[in-house]
């Protein structure tokens, strides 16, 4: 039954190309090999290669750019689908989702963090403090996000990391106007957060994360975008 054989080949080829992304061989933002190169590398026919790449484009993992090639834009189907679903939602909804994920992550991280996690959190806390000595709001957002992402990484929960990474662009866009002030009013709370996680206190870690985000949600108000 040739049609089934072709379908099976297409599925295997799609999985092969997806693994190149998930294993970091085709990093996020990189240009993947050309179609002739993939034909030679995989030993599959041109049509099969084209269909497999098309499947990953449709899944949101790859993106074709006219005249430039095909690029990796996400490292999993989950990240890309979550990001598409949340884009364009209200500021309040985005912050409430972030609170749910961040508070849960802080609680889990406090129970599971390793010594390497603790060192990384301390270093990123210092980077966050340094970011507020300059006026670049994008650097402030980057430094703040790096710390929060490290909290999620310290959970050692790959699924939670995938979901969070799929949302990070939305979270950062919402956050831009929150970091524009000259002073860092949340510096002490971020210090308390890291102390709670490093100290292995899950309840304090989650409560501190709530103190960080709940005021922003309240400021957003109902129906505010």
URWOWO-V441235 format. One line per field, one symbol per residue. ss: DSSP state (H for helix, E for strand, L for the rest). A space follows every 10 residues. Layout:
# URWOWO-V441235
ss->???
This chain:
# URWOWO-V441235
ss->LHHHHHHHHH HHHHHHHHHH HHLLLLLLLL ELLLHHHHHH HHLLLHHHHH HHHHHHHHLL LEEEELLLEE EELLLLHHHH HHHHHHLLLL HHHHHHHHHH HHHHHHHHHH HHLLHHHHHH HHHHHHHHHH HLLLLLHHHH HHHHHHHHHH HHHLLLLHHH HHHHHHHHHH HHHHHHHHHL LLLLLLHHHH HHHHHHHHLL LHHHHHHHHH HHHHHHHHHH LLLLL
